[in-house]
Amino acid sequence: MWQSSPPGSIYDYIRVASFSIGADGLIEQWSRRAAGLFGMTSDEAIGRDPVEAFMPVELRSDGHRRVGEILDGKEWTGLVPFRMPGEGGAHGLAEVYVMPSETARGERAALCIVVDVRALRRIETDLAASQAIFGQSPFGFVLFGTDFTVVRANQRFAAVFGGAADDHRGRTVDDYLPAPEAERLGATLKRVLETGESVTDLQLVGPTPGGTGRRHWSMNLYRVHSGAGRPVGVAGLATDVTRRHIAAREAASARRNLALLNEASARIGNSLDLETTARELLDVAVPGFCDLAAVDLYQGLLTGEEAAPGSWAPPHRESGGGSAELRRVAHASAVADALPTAVAGSGAPGPEDLPPALGSVHRFPFGSPCAVALRSGRVEDVPGDDMGFVQSTLAVPMVAHDTVVGLVQFSRTKGSEPFGERDRALATELAARAAVCIDNARLYRREHERALILQRSLLPPGDPEAAGLDIACRYLPGNAATEVGGDWFDVIELPGHRTALVVGDVMGRGLRAAVAMGELRTAVRTLALLDLEPAEVLSALDEVARGLGSPGGGERSEGLGGSGGAQWPSRAAQRSREADLSEVYLATCVYAVYDPVTRRCTFANAGHMPPAVVEPGRPARLIDVPPGMPLGVGGEPFEEVEVELAENALLTLYTDGLVESRDQTLDEGLHALRTVLTGPQMALEDACDFVLSTLDTRHGEDDIALLMARIQGLPGEAVGDWTLPREPRSVGRARELARSQLMAWDLDDLVDTTELLVSELVTNALRYGEGEIRLRLLRDRTLVCEVWDAGLVQPRRRRARDTDEGGRGLQLVGLLSAAWGSRRTPRGKTVWFELALPDGEPAAELSVEQLLSMY
């Protein structure tokens, strides 16, 4: 509730003034109290330099320096002499408190609080002379004369030290305190009387008269003056702070422990490395909690054994004479020339009691406190060493999820305070926090290794081969501090010696991302076998990704009504789980199909990095493919871009780990990539290594997939291409063309089979297709024959009945060829078959069962 100060308030004696200084060092605001104190109106003060206006000439240099420090953010409190503006202005002494502030534009300024020191001195005199305050004070009040004997004491003071208030007249400090404390108080009284400087919170310790317990007092002393200003003695206000001292000591210990735990939360577990986590624990504990410390972890945990950590410790003396093998992974000391940790043996000096060296593997004796702590999971006290260096040691098991993973020893040397119950609880908490981090690191390392094995098993082995392409690829996983990502690449052979190049990146990390990557890669391969256009492949893959990201492969269960049925999760829980799963299955992908006959490549992009190409004699450029939305988002169609690539051009597909990091923006990374790709011409394998080394990709923040392909189109002499009219005699013409071309290629062994199969495909095109017919033969690693027509009906293989005169052509094609199929084209369809090139051995003849299967 707002109200005015009552009469007699302290504000009747002291006037607090304020003003503010702007960023330019000039007065910006001026209070009425400041006008009354300095005798200057706001119109006269605002805009002036306070140092030039109020300070004497000889102090202005120091004043400007102080103002500069204040505007730089430094607080300041002190006494400042001032004078009124104008000739013959009055002089005074002000106590000023300056606080840095900020303007609305973020500029630095200052707020100044000013008190006239003369008013403060008057208040001190009035308080010293106030008999009412002296008599009614709830604290021990005593007045020493100029001879340092007690002139007057109040009843509260007498109640503490015994007797009536008047009984204390004439006593000295020696009557109340032990000699050292009395001498210190006497010297303080003399200094206060001589200098007039008051002393606050003077801490005194001693027993009360007739008592044995130690008491703590806090004493405030100040000089008292008469009405004429003459010093008449020193007044003291004594307060028994024994309880406060005990509480403060306990609070300080609690604050220290809380600060240690807070520091432990911030510093322990920043790394997923077991040894590093152990060192982080010791960095917190030494010297804040103890003087020496060491951490031992089970050797089986460090070597990655699958057995539960609890099974590493033999429970009986007969099972090895002590604990299971442990390795000393960290130790620390805050004492110069000290042993690295406390002696961990039985206390008897000997070689077996020397602390293990860092990195050594050792066992604790069966009956030792350390072995007992490991078996029981409880803190054990270790006796100090006989040499008198270590005072006490706590052997604290590191327990995570009810499993002991190791042991930490905290030691304090002679001269330090021994461990108490509060320290034991703190040691247990520190060890437990480190143990959880170590166990998490162990589990992460195991999952990371499994995810990496899974991810690498799903990548193409070695450098894949493709017609008309020289291919090299690299995969770099993130470092051990980062989880395995979902980066992948693939090279898929398509009919007609075409090749699909795929690079993708599943959003998210860990084992689930690796599994999602495997599912999407399998889906891409399945869709590629359907020989769809790139945009159609990504559209279908988007549906697959959305199905993977929801329970049941995309089906949402709304629950079943009635009683006695299964209890389904709520819709809210389903939506939460679906959102969590769908985040894992979001992915980016670029899908390209290359035709070596035309050297044309068709691209489709689902939110991925743009492909890069370098053509001979030209700088590298990024292919402008509409990025589209990531897979799993849905709702947007994908677009295709067809690009004709020059002979010996270098095509590069990659993931974002190659060009983006916390220290480099995406634009900077893409510019650096184009610069590197435009570099010297070299073999493709060397080019991959050159890109990875030059771009400094070993930051380890993300996985990197890199796929580079050198364009080598099929030569013209390896392609036979003819257009046939839609008439019956085109069947014979097709056989003649095929025979002539195979004879020119020295493929005499394939002439008969090729003629037969070409005849079947051209006949089907005449019978079931539309428009003119196109026949094409391609010779590379295999022989491919393609028959094109404008019909949209895809051929379907069926089993002919005994009475059917036809229907066995495609069965014959399937039996005699290595592979066959059909695909849609922009203007119809293509039916193709593939034959292996002869290797010098006679071709295998069809068995009787194969021939009979057609009838």
N, C-alpha and C positions, 0 to 999 in steps of 0.2 A: 504494500500500500504506500503510495507516494505521500510524503508529508514534509513539512518544514522542520529544520533542526530546532530542538527546544532551546530556550534561553540558557546560557551558560555552556553551550556546546563548545567543543574545541575549535569549531570554525569561527567562533567569536574572537579567538586569539590569533588564529593563523589563516592566512588567505592563500589558497593554492591557485596559481595562475597557469595558463597554458597557451601555447601558440604552435603553429606548424611551419615547417620549412619545406619549400618546394624542391623539385629536382634541380633547379638552378641555384640553390643555396640561398634564396631570398625568402623573406617572410611571406607566407601565403594566407594564413589565418591568424587572427589576433583577438583573444578573449577580452571581456570587460575587466576581468581580474588582472590581466596583463597590463591593461591601460591604467588601472589604479596603482599597480606596483611600480611601473616604469614611468608613469606620468606622460604617456603618449597615446593619442587616439588611434583607432584602427586606420583612419585615412592617412595618418602620418607614418604608421608602422608598416603597413602592407606594401610589399615591393622593395623594402630596404634590406640591406645586408645586416643581420643581427650582430655580427662581430664588429663591423664598422660603427654601428649605431650605439652599442651599449658598452663595449669593452674598452679599457684603456689602450693607448697606442702601443705600449710596450708588450701587451699580451695578445695583440691582434694576429701576429704571425702564427702563434701556437693555436689560437682560436680557429683560424682558417684551416689549419691541418686537422683539428678535431672535427670540424664540420665535414671535411672531405671524407674522413674515416666513417662518420655516421652515415653519410649518403652512400657509402659502399657497403652498408649493412651491419655496422658495428654498434652495439649499444654502449652507452656511456653515462656514468653518474659521477658528479663531483661538485666542488664548490667553485663558483665563478664570481669574481668581483665585477661590479657593473657601475655605471654612472648614468644619471639622467641625461637625455640629449640637451644640447644647448650649452652656452657658456655658464660656468659656475654650477653645473648640475650636481645634484646630490649623489654621493657614492654609497654603495651597499655591497653586501655579500649574499649571493643567492645559491641555494642548493638546487641543481638542475638534474633532471633525469630525462634522457633523450632516448626515444624508441624509434628504430627504423620503420618506415611504412612504405606503401606503394600507392601511386596515383591510379586513377581509372584507366590510364593508358599503359599501366605496368611500369612507369618510371619510379625510381627510388626517391623517397622523401623522408621526412622525420617529424615526429610529434614530441614536443618539449613540455615537461611539467616543471614548474618553478615555485620554490618556497623561499621566503625571506628568512635567512638564518637568525636574524635578531628575534623574530617571533618565536622560533624554536627554543632559543635560550631562555626567554621569559617564561615559557611553559615549564621548562625543567626547574627553574627557580621556584615557581609557584607550587609545583608538585612536591619539591623538597620541603617546602614550608607548610604543607597541608597537614595539620595535625589529625584531621578526620581520616585522611587516607592512611596515614601511619598507624592510627589506632585500629581501624576497621579492616585492615588488610588480612586476607586469609592465608597469607604467606608469612614466613619468618622475616620480620623487618628489624634491622639493627642500624644504629647510627654510631659511627666511630668518631671521636674527637680528633683534634689535630695531633694529640699525643698517641693516637691509635688505641685508646682504651674505649670500652663501650660506654657511650653516653646515655643511650636509651635503647630498649628493645621492646617489641610488642609481645603480647601474650602468646601468640603462635610460636614465636621463636623460643620463648621460655618453655612451652609445652614440649618442644623437641629436645631441649638440652637440660630440662629440669629446673625446678624452683619457680619463684614468681618473677615477673618481669623486672621488678626493681632489684632483685638479687644479682642481676647480671651487670649492674653498673660497676665500672672500674675494671672489669675483666679484660684480658687480652686474647689474641688468637691462640696463644699457647694453651689456654684453658679448654679449648674445644677440639683441637686437631693434633695429630702426631707431629713430631718435630719437622719432618720434610714438608708436609702440607702446610703447617703453620708458618714456616719460613717463606713458602711461596705466596701465601695469602698476604703476609706482612709486606713483602716486596711489592705486591700489586697495589695494596692500600697506599703505600708511600708514593708510588708512581701516579696513581689517580689524583692524590692530593696535590702533588707538585705540578702536574701537567694539565689537570682538569679534564683529561680524556677518560671517559667512562669505559668500563669493562663489562661485557655481557657474556653470560653463559660460561663463567669460570667454573670448571669442573673440579670438585674437591672430593676426596675419598678418606674415610676414617670411621672408627666406631663412635657411637654416642657415649657420653660419660656413663660409666657403669655397665655398658653393654659390650658384647663380644663380636657381634656381626658387623660386617663392613657395610657402610652406607654411602650413598652417592648424593652429593648436593650440587645444584647449579646456582651460582651466585652472580648477581648483577651489581656492580659498584659504580657510583658516580659521586662527584664532588658537590657539596652543598654550600650555598652562599647565603650571607645575611642580606637584609634588605638593602644595605649599602653596597653589596657586591663583594664583600670580604669572605674568603673561604672559611667555613666554620667546621668542616669535617667531611667525612665520606659516608654516604648512606649505602646500605647493602640490602638486597632482597634475596633471601635464601629459600630455595625450594628443594624438598626431598624428592629426588628423581631416581631412587633406587629401583622401583618397579619399572619406571620408564627405561632405565638403563638395561634391565634384564630383558624387557620386551623389545627394545631396540636391537640388542644383540641377537635375540632369536629372529627378529624380523630381518636383520641383515643377513643372517644365515639362510633364512627362507628365500630372501631376494637373490642371494648368490646362487642358491640351488635352482630357483626358477630361471635365472639368467642363464645358468649352465644348460638347463633343459631346453630353453628357447634357442640357445646357440647350437645345441645338439640337433634340434629339429631343422635348423637352417643349414648346417654344415655336414651332417652325416647322411649319406645316401645320395649325394649328388652324382656319384659315379655308379655304374653297374659292374664295377670291378671289385672282387672280394678283398684283395689286398689294399686297394685304395680306400675302401670303406673302413677297414680296420685302422688305417692311418688317420682317417678323419675323426674316428672316435678318440684316439690319443691326442690329436690336436686340440680337442675340446677339453679333455680331462687334465692335461698337463700344460701349465702349472695351476690352472684354476681350481682343481679338485685334489690333486695329489702331486707328489714330487717325481715319482717313477711309475711307469705303467708298461704292460706288455700284453699282446694278444696272440693266442694260439688257436688255430682252427684245425678241425679234423682233416687229416690227409685225404681221406676218402671224399670229403666234400670238395677239396681243391682239385682232385683228379677227375671229378665228374662221375663218380660211381653212382649207379642207380639205386643202391640200397638206401633205406631210410637212415638218416643220420644217427638215430638212436641205436641202430644195430652196429654202429662202428665201435662202440665202447663195450669191451668184454666185462660182464658183471661179476666175475669171480676171480679170485686170486690165481686159480689154476689156469686161467685162459690166457696167460701171458705175463703174469706178475705185475700188472698195472693197467693204466689206461690204454686205449687204442692209440695209434700213432697220431701225433699232432705236429703241425709245422708252425714255428715261430714266424709270423707274418709281419709283425710290427712291434717296435718298442720305442719308448721316448723317455727322456730324462731332463729335469729342470735344474739338476744339481751338477756343477762342474766336477769332472773327474770321478763321476759316480758310475757304479755298475749299471748296465742298461735296464735292469729290472730287479725286483726283490728276489732274494734267494728262495727258491721254490722247493727246497728239500725238507728234511725233517728237523733242521736246525743244527745238526752236527756238521762241523766243517769237513769238507772233503771234496774231491773232484766231482762226485755225483750231485753236489749241491750247487755247483756253479750254474748260472743262468744259461739256457740254450742260446746259441748264436742265432742271429737273424737269418731266416731261411732254412735253419736246420730242422730235421725231423727227430722227434724225441717222444718219450713216454713218461708220465708221472708215476712214481711208485704207488703201489696199491693202497697203502695206508696213509699216503700223504694227504694234506687238506685239499690240494688241487684235484686229486683223483676222486676224493669223497664228494667234492662240489660237482664234478662232472657226472658222477653216478646219481646223486640225490637231486640235482637241480637247484640246490640251495647255496646261499653265500656261506663261505667258511673263512674263519680267521687263521692267518698264517703267522706263526711266531716270528719275531724279529731275529735278525742274524746275530750270532755271538760276537761279531766284531763291533757291534754297537752302532752300525751305520743306519740300518733300517729299523724304524720303531714299530711299525705295524703294517700288515698287508691284508687286503681283502681279495680272496679268490672268488670271483663272481662268474657263474656259468652263463653263457650267452644262449638264451632260450627264445626260440621263435616257434609259435604255434605248437607249444608243448614238446618241442624237439630241441635238444641241446646241440648246437653247432660248433661250440668252441668255448674258450675260457679267456677272461680278461683279469689281470692282476693289477690292483691299484695299491701303491705303497707310499708311505710317508716316512721321511727320515727323522732322525733325532732332532729335536727342537721344534718340530711341527706339532700341531694339535692332533692327538690320536683320533681315530675314527670313532664316531658315535652312531647311535641308532638312526639318526637322520641321515648320516653319511651312508650307512648301509642301504637305506631305501633309495637314496640318490644313485648309488653305484649300481643297484639292481635295475633302475629305470634306464640309466645310460647304456648298460649292457644289453637290455632288452631291445631298445631302439636300434642299436647297431646290429643286433642279431636278426631283427626283422628285415633290415636293409640287406644284410648278407644273404639271408635265405631268399629274398626276392631276386637278388643278383644271381643266385644259383639257379633258381627256377627260370629266370629270364635267359640265362646262358643256355640252359637245356632246350628251351623253346626256340631260341634263336638258331641253335645248331640244327634242330629238326626242321624249322622253317626254311633254312638255307638249303638243306639237303633236298627238301621237297621242291623248292623253287628251281634249283639247278637241275633236278631230274626232269622237270617239265620243259626245259629249254632245249633247243635243237642241239644234238651232239656235234661238236666240231664245227667246221665251216660247211654249210650246205651247198649243194651244187644246183645250178639252174641253167636252162638253155638261154644263151645270149647274155648271160650275166656272170661276172666274176664277183663273188660275194665274200666279205669278211665281216665278222661280228665280234662284239665284246660285251661282257656283262661284269660290272663291278658292284658288289654288294656294299652297303654302308658299313662303317666300322663297328666294333663290338659295342660301342656306346649307343648305337641306334638300332632299332628293330628292323628286321627284314621287311622290305617293301614288296609291292606287287608289280614291278616292272617285268615285261617280257617282250620277246620278239619271236618271229617265226617266218619261215620260208616254205611256201606250199606250192607244189607243182600242180598246174592246171592243164586241162586238155589243150592240144595245139601248141605244145611247148611254151605255153604262157606260164607266168610265175606270179603268185601273190606274195607281196611283202607286207608284213604286219609288225607294228610296234605299238605297245599299249602300256598303261600304268594304272593299276588299281589304287584308288584313294584309300589311305589307311595303311597300317603297318602291322607286323606280327604274323602269327601263324594263320589267322583268318584271312589276311590279305593274300598270303601265298596260296591258300586253298582257293580263294575266289579267282585268283589269277589262273590257276590250273583249270577251273571250270570254264572261264571265259575263253581260254586258249583252245580248249577242246571244242567249245561251241563254234569258234571261228573256223577251225579245221572242218567241222561237220558242214557248216554253211558254205565253205569254199568248195566242197565236193559237189554241191548243187550247182556250181558254176553260175552264181548270181552276179549281177553287177555290183560294184563296190558299195554304192549307196544302199542297195537292197540288203547287202550283207550287214551293214551297220544298223539298219532299221530292225532287222531280225535279231541282231545281237543286243540291241537296246531292249527288246522285249524279253530276251533271255535274262539280261541283267536285272530287270525289274522283277522278274519271277524269282530269281535267286535271292533278292533282297526282301522277300516276304515269306512268312511261314507257309509251308505246304506248296512251295513253288508258285506262289502268286495267288492262291485261293484264300480268301478271307472267310474265316468261320464266324458266323454270327451267333453261334450257340444253339442248343437244342432245347426246345420247350418240354414241359412235362417232368414227371418225377421218375426216379429210377434210372435215368440216363447218365451218361458221363458228364462230369462237371467241367465245363469249358471256361477258360480264362475270360475275364471281363474285356469289353471292347477297348477300354482305356489301356489296360495292360497289353492287349494285342497291338494297339497303335504304338505304344512306347517301344515294344520289342521290335515291331516292324521298322520303326524309324531308326532304331539302333542297328538293325541288320542292313537296312538299305544304305546306310552311310558307308558300310564296308564295301558294298558292291557297286558304288559309283566308280566309273573308270573313264579314262580317255584312251583313244585309239585312232591310229591312222592306218588305212587299208588301201593298198595300191596293187594294181594288176598291170604287169608289163608284158607286151607282145613283142617278141624278138623279130618277127617278120617286118612289122611296120616301125619298130622302135618307138612305139607310142605307149605311154603309161597313163592309166586312169586312176585318179586319187579321190578318196572320200575321207573326211576328217570328223571325228567326234570329240571336239574340245582339246585336241592334242597339239603339240608343237608343230609348226609348219615344216614340211620337208625342205631340204636344201639341195641344190644341184650346182655343179661346177662343170661348164662345158669348155673344151680346149680353147685356150687363148682368151677366155672371158672371166671376169670376176664371179665369185660365188653369189648366188641369189637364193632367196626364199620363194618357194612356189606358193602362189596366192591361192590357197585352197580354203573355201569358207569353213571356219572352225566348227560350226555346229555345237550342239549341246553334248555334255558328257553322257556316256552310256548309263542307263538307269534312271535318267531324268524323264525322258519321254516327252511327247507332245510336239516335237519339231522334226520336220523331214531333213534328210541329209542331202547335200548337193555333191555333184561330181565335177571334176576338172580333168580334161584330157590334155596331155602335154607330149609333144614330140621331142625326144631326147637325141642329142647328137652322138655320133659314134665316139666312144672313149669318154663320154661324160661320166661324172661321178655323182651318184645319187646317195644322199645321207638321210637316214631316219634315226631318231634318237628320243630319249625321254628328258624331262625337265631337269633331272639331276646333273646333266651335262652343262647346262647353261644358266642355272639359277641357284643361288645360295643366299645366306643371310648377309654376306659381304658383297654381293653383286646382284644388281637388278636384272630382270629378264631381258630388257633391251640391251643392256651392256653385254650380257652373255651371248645373245644372238649376234651382236656385232663382232664379238671376239671369235665366234664360230665361223662366220663368213670370212674373217681375216685369215684364220688358220686354214680353212679349206682352199683358199686361193694361193696357198703356199706352194712349195716346190712339188713337182711331179715325182711320185715314188710308187713303189709296189703297194698293193692294196693293204696287205698286212702291216707294212710299215706306216701307211697312212693312218690306220686305226690307232696305232701306238703313238704316232705324232700328235694326233688330235687330243688324246687323253692326257699326254704329258704336257703339252703346250698350254692347254686350258686350265691346268692346275685343278684337276677334278678330284684330288684326293682329300678333300675336306671331310668326306665321310658323312655328310649330313643326309644324303639320300642315295638310293641305288641308281645305277646308270646302265642303260641299255643302249648300245650303239650298233647300227646296221648300215654298212656301206656297200654299194654295188656299182661296179664298173660296167657301163653299157657296151655290150658287144652284140650287135644285131646279127641275125642269120644272113650269111652271104646270099646273093641273088641266085647263085648256082645251086644252093641247097633248097630252093623253093620251086615247085611246079604249080602253076595256077592257070586254070582254063575255065571258060564259060561255055556251057552247052545249051543248045535250044531245047525247048520242051517238046520232044518228039521221040518215038521209039528207037530210031537209029542212034540216039545219043548214048544208049547203053553200050553198043559196040564201039563207038568212038571213045568212050571213057576207058574201055579196056585197052584200046590201042595206045592212048596217051599214057596210061599208067605203065604199060609194058615198055614203051620207048624211054620213059623217064628213068625207070629202074635199071634198064640196060645201060643208060648213060651214067648212072651212079654205081655201076658194077655190083648191083644187087640182084644178080640172076636168081639166087636161091629164093627170093621173095616174090618172083614174078607171078607164079601160078596162084599162090594164096592171095596176093594183092588183087589180081584180075578178078578172082571169084568174089571177093568181098566188095570190091568197087562195083561190080555188076549188081550185087544185091542192094547196095545203098542207092545207086542211081535208079534202079528199078523201083524201089520204094518211093523215091522222090517223084518219079513220074506218076506213080499210081496214087499216092496220098498227098503229095505236096502241091505247091502252086508256083507259078512264075518260072523264070529260067533257072537253070541248074549250074552251080559252080563247083568245080572239082579242084582240090588243092592237096599237094603232097609236100610234106616237110621232112627233111632229113637232118637229124642232129644226133643225139645219143640213141634215139629210136626213130623208127619210121612212122609218121602220122599221116593218115588220109582223112580228109574232111570233105563232106558233101553238103553244100548249102542250097536251100530253096526258100521261097517266101511263105511257105505254109507255117501255121502256128501249132498244129497238132503234133505233139511229141510222140515218137515211136514207143511202143510198149511191147515188151517181149512176152509171149504167151505160149502155152503148150498146145500144139495143133492136135486135133482129133485124127483118128485113123482114116476117116473118110475125107478129110480136108486135103485139097490139092496144094494149098499154100500155107503160109504162116510159120514156116521153118527158117526163114532167112536170117532173122536176128539171132536165133539159136545157133545157126552156123557161124555168124559173126562172133558170138560170144565164145564158141569153142575154138575157133582158129586164131583169134587175136589175143594179144596180151591184155588189152583192156578196150572197152568201147563205151560210148555214151552219147548224149545229146545235150545241147544247150540252146537257150534262146539267144537271138541276135536282134539288133534294132529293127531289122526288116525280115524276120522269119526265124529260122532255126538252123542249126548245124548238127549233123550226125557224123560221128568220127569213130575211128578205130586206130589202134596202135599195135605195131609189130616190133619185136626186138630185132636188132641188126644181127646178121649171121656172124657166128664166131668161128666158123671153119668146120663145125661138126654138123652132121645131117640133122634136119629138123625132125622132131618127134612126130610120129604118125598118130592119128586119132585111133583110140581103142574101139573095139566092137561095141562096148557098152555106151561110149560117147555117141557113136553113130546111131545106135538103136534108140538113144534117148530122144532123138528128134522125131521119132515115128511112134 
